[in-house]
């Protein structure tokens, strides 16, 4: 088993803390789902290409996670919606840099909320894949964020 596979398995098994991580591998969503599903986790894909505002990010998260309509309104509503995820979820946020470059404060606020929600409630891992500005989030593949 590669180090990456071990780390991903650790996340899914609860040995690596839930939260936000950089994810560089070119695994498909199907391959990620194949790893996640047997452990009871579901996968969700957020296509961040063209998401350049806070409102667009709320809408994308709402659709990606199947959250109620009111969740797209603000951070508090997003937090509440995330508390009710039906089961542990791995979100592959492709092209996250689109938001981070266009509206850095919005990206920081949303990523922080996702990370804090994951730490408090558990059952949420967000994998940031693609290029973007430097962040403090660790990488599951050992590269720098």
N, C-alpha and C positions, 0 to 999 in steps of 0.2 A: 504494500500500500504506500503510495507517495505521501510526502508530507502534506500536500494540499488535501488529498483525500482524507488523511487522518484529521486535519483541522476541521474540514467540513463535517466529518463524522462526529467530531467532538462537539461542534455547535449543535448538531441535530440530536445528539445524545445528552446534551446539557452539561458537558464537561468544559465547554468554552462558552463564556457568557453571551447571552443574547445581546444584540446591539447593531451598530452600523459598522460595516467593514468595506474596504476596497476589495475588489474581486477582478483579477486580470484574466483568468483562463477563458478560453473560447468555448467552454461547454455550452451546449444548447440548453434551452429551457427544459426540453424533454429529458436530457441527461440529468439535469439538476432535479427534476421531478422524480426520475427513477431512483435517485439517491434519497430523496426526502420522503416520498410516499410510504415506504415500508416502516419508517420510524414514526409515522403518524402526523407528519408535517405536510402542509400543502404548499404549493409554489404559486407565486403571482409574478406577472411580468409588467413592469411599468416602462413604457417606451417614452423616454424623456426628450427625444428629439423634438425640438420646437417648443418645449415647455420653458417659457421665459418669464413667467410672473407667478406670484404667490397664488393667485386665483386659478391659473392653469395647473399649478401643482396640486392644489386641493382637489380640483376636478379629476385629475389623472389618478391620484391616490384613491379617491372615492370609487371610481370605476374599477381600478385594478383590484381593490380589496372588497368590492361589493358592499360598500358602506352606504348608510342612508343619505338622502339628498341634503339634509341640513349640515352634514359634515363638511361640505365645501365652503362653509362660511368663515371660519376662523380657527386659530390654534386650539382653543378650548373645545370646540366642537369636534375637531379632529382627534384630540386626546380621548374624549368620551367615546367616539366611534371605535377607536383602536382597542379600547378596553373590552369590547364585545366581539372580537374576532372569534369565529366559530371553532377554530383550532389553531395550533401553532403554525406560523406562516413564515416562509422565506420569500422575501421580495427581491427580485432581480431588477434593479433600477438601472436600465441601460441609458447611456447618454445623459447621466446626471449633470454633467458639466454644462449643458445647455442652460439650465436654471442657475447654476453656480456662477457662470460668467455673466449672465444677463441681469441677475438680481441676487447678488451675494447675500444681502441680509435675509431675503426670503429663504434661500437655500439653507443658510446657517440655522435659522429658526426652525425650519421643518425637520432638518436632519437632527438637530438637538432634541426636538420633541420625540422623534422616532427612537433615538438612542435612549432617552430617559424613560419612555414608555416601555421599551424592551427591558431595561434594567429593573423597573418597578414591578411590572406585571409578568414579564417573561413571555416566551412563546412568539417572539418576533425577531427576525434577523433580516437586515437590509444589506444587500450586496450592491455596492456602487461599482458599475462597470463602464469603462470608457474614460476618455480624457477629461480633465477639469483642473481647476486651481488646486494648489496644495491644501490638504486638510490635516487634522490631527487624528483622523480615524485610522486604525491599524489595517493592515492588509492580511488576508488569509493566505496569501501566497508568498509572504515574506518580503515583498517589495515595499518600498516606502510609499506613503499616501501622498 
